[in-house]
Amino acid sequence: MEDVRQSDAPAPTTPAPRRSRSGPVVQPRLVELGEGSRRPLRFSLEGKTAIVTGAGLGIGRSIAWILAEHCAKVMVLDLDGGPAEEAAAGIRASGGAAHAFVCDVTDEAQVRRTFDAIAADHGGIQLLVNNAGVTHVEPWNRRRPKRSTGSIA
Ligand SMILES: NC(=O)c1ccc[n+]([C@@H]2O[C@H](COP(=O)([O-])OP(=O)(O)OC[C@H]3O[C@@H](n4cnc5c(N)ncnc54)[C@H](O)[C@@H]3O)[C@@H](O)[C@H]2O)c1
């Protein structure tokens, strides 16, 4: 029996094809997207439209990059149009698909308008990352009923 520890065979440069229980078999491939990042894809989001809220900066921007890296069409939503456009432009410049939208998640009418427009233009929405969080701080015993559906931390 061959001792694999002493094998002179060169390390494989591309991962072997994998099986997937939940969907079509995805051929892992390497992509170049982002500053020098070169990672094997573990799944494909090709054909999926993803919305990430608060994606102009921080965690949301990173999530948007990772979704784009896995071939999703990413909708970068943010309160602030500058960072949103910058994030989307960065993804596009690296070969990904992204569009920027100004959208304040605390404004229900704006959220509805934005989501409806995206769904109409891109044939639906398959993924939502509700990253933008809104913090409201007040004493628990003064919490008004209309806020009682919000998150509690
Ligand atoms: N960074 C942490 O350690 C941490 C820890 C726990 C929870 N969180 C939560 O995760 C989320 C992202 O954190 P982060 O560190 O990336 O924050 P960040 O401040 O770096 O980025 C947040 C982004 O969301 C946008 N944003 C803020 N309010 C918005 C609104 N109403 N509608 C749309 N966009 C809005 C901002 O413009 C900004 O681009 C936040 O909700 C934060 O509270 C962060």
The ligand as an SDF file (V2000), in Angstrom:
LIG
                    3D

 44 48  0  0  0  0  0  0  0  0999 V2000
  -20.1320   45.6190   14.1190 N   0  0  0  0  0  0  0  0  0  0  0  0
  -20.5230   44.9090   15.1710 C   0  0  0  0  0  0  0  0  0  0  0  0
  -19.7380   44.4740   16.0250 O   0  0  0  0  0  0  0  0  0  0  0  0
  -22.0010   44.5530   15.3520 C   0  0  0  0  0  0  0  0  0  0  0  0
  -22.3750   43.7280   16.4000 C   0  0  0  0  0  0  0  0  0  0  0  0
  -23.7230   43.3760   16.5640 C   0  0  0  0  0  0  0  0  0  0  0  0
  -24.6610   43.8750   15.6950 C   0  0  0  0  0  0  0  0  0  0  0  0
  -24.2770   44.6920   14.6890 N   0  0  0  0  0  0  0  0  0  0  0  0
  -25.3280   45.1840   13.8010 C   0  0  0  0  0  0  0  0  0  0  0  0
  -25.0520   44.7530   12.4700 O   0  0  0  0  0  0  0  0  0  0  0  0
  -25.4460   45.7580   11.5540 C   0  0  0  0  0  0  0  0  0  0  0  0
  -24.2770   46.1740   10.6860 C   0  0  0  0  0  0  0  0  0  0  0  0
  -23.2040   46.5870   11.5140 O   0  0  0  0  0  0  0  0  0  0  0  0
  -21.9210   47.3100   10.9260 P   0  0  0  0  0  0  0  0  0  0  0  0
  -20.8710   47.2260   11.9690 O   0  0  0  0  0  0  0  0  0  0  0  0
  -21.6180   46.7840    9.5770 O   0  0  0  0  0  0  0  0  0  0  0  0
  -22.4390   48.8290   10.8340 O   0  0  0  0  0  0  0  0  0  0  0  0
  -21.8710   50.0420    9.9600 P   0  0  0  0  0  0  0  0  0  0  0  0
  -22.2720   51.2650   10.6970 O   0  0  0  0  0  0  0  0  0  0  0  0
  -20.4450   49.8520    9.5900 O   0  0  0  0  0  0  0  0  0  0  0  0
  -22.7120   49.9640    8.6260 O   0  0  0  0  0  0  0  0  0  0  0  0
  -24.0990   50.0550    8.6630 C   0  0  0  0  0  0  0  0  0  0  0  0
  -24.6040   50.4840    7.2980 C   0  0  0  0  0  0  0  0  0  0  0  0
  -26.0250   50.4780    7.3810 O   0  0  0  0  0  0  0  0  0  0  0  0
  -26.5190   51.7140    6.8870 C   0  0  0  0  0  0  0  0  0  0  0  0
  -27.7490   52.0420    7.5820 N   0  0  0  0  0  0  0  0  0  0  0  0
  -27.9160   52.5170    8.8180 C   0  0  0  0  0  0  0  0  0  0  0  0
  -29.2180   52.7180    9.0810 N   0  0  0  0  0  0  0  0  0  0  0  0
  -29.8900   52.3450    7.9820 C   0  0  0  0  0  0  0  0  0  0  0  0
  -31.2590   52.3300    7.6320 C   0  0  0  0  0  0  0  0  0  0  0  0
  -32.2000   52.7620    8.4780 N   0  0  0  0  0  0  0  0  0  0  0  0
  -31.6060   51.8720    6.4080 N   0  0  0  0  0  0  0  0  0  0  0  0
  -30.6660   51.4390    5.5360 C   0  0  0  0  0  0  0  0  0  0  0  0
  -29.3510   51.4420    5.7980 N   0  0  0  0  0  0  0  0  0  0  0  0
  -28.9670   51.8960    7.0160 C   0  0  0  0  0  0  0  0  0  0  0  0
  -25.4360   52.7390    7.1540 C   0  0  0  0  0  0  0  0  0  0  0  0
  -25.5450   53.8440    6.2640 O   0  0  0  0  0  0  0  0  0  0  0  0
  -24.1750   51.9040    6.9030 C   0  0  0  0  0  0  0  0  0  0  0  0
  -23.7790   51.9280    5.5510 O   0  0  0  0  0  0  0  0  0  0  0  0
  -25.9580   46.9200   12.3830 C   0  0  0  0  0  0  0  0  0  0  0  0
  -27.3640   46.8130   12.4690 O   0  0  0  0  0  0  0  0  0  0  0  0
  -25.3580   46.6980   13.7380 C   0  0  0  0  0  0  0  0  0  0  0  0
  -26.1600   47.2290   14.7620 O   0  0  0  0  0  0  0  0  0  0  0  0
  -22.9770   45.0340   14.4960 C   0  0  0  0  0  0  0  0  0  0  0  0
  1  2  1  0
  2  3  2  0
  2  4  1  0
  4  5  1  0
  4 44  2  0
  5  6  2  0
  6  7  1  0
  7  8  2  0
  8  9  1  0
  8 44  1  0
  9 10  1  0
  9 42  1  0
 10 11  1  0
 11 12  1  0
 11 40  1  0
 12 13  1  0
 13 14  1  0
 14 15  2  0
 14 16  1  0
 14 17  1  0
 17 18  1  0
 18 19  2  0
 18 20  1  0
 18 21  1  0
 21 22  1  0
 22 23  1  0
 23 24  1  0
 23 38  1  0
 24 25  1  0
 25 26  1  0
 25 36  1  0
 26 27  1  0
 26 35  1  0
 27 28  2  0
 28 29  1  0
 29 30  1  0
 29 35  2  0
 30 31  1  0
 30 32  2  0
 32 33  1  0
 33 34  2  0
 34 35  1  0
 36 37  1  0
 36 38  1  0
 38 39  1  0
 40 41  1  0
 40 42  1  0
 42 43  1  0
M  CHG  2   8   1  16  -1
M  END
$$$$
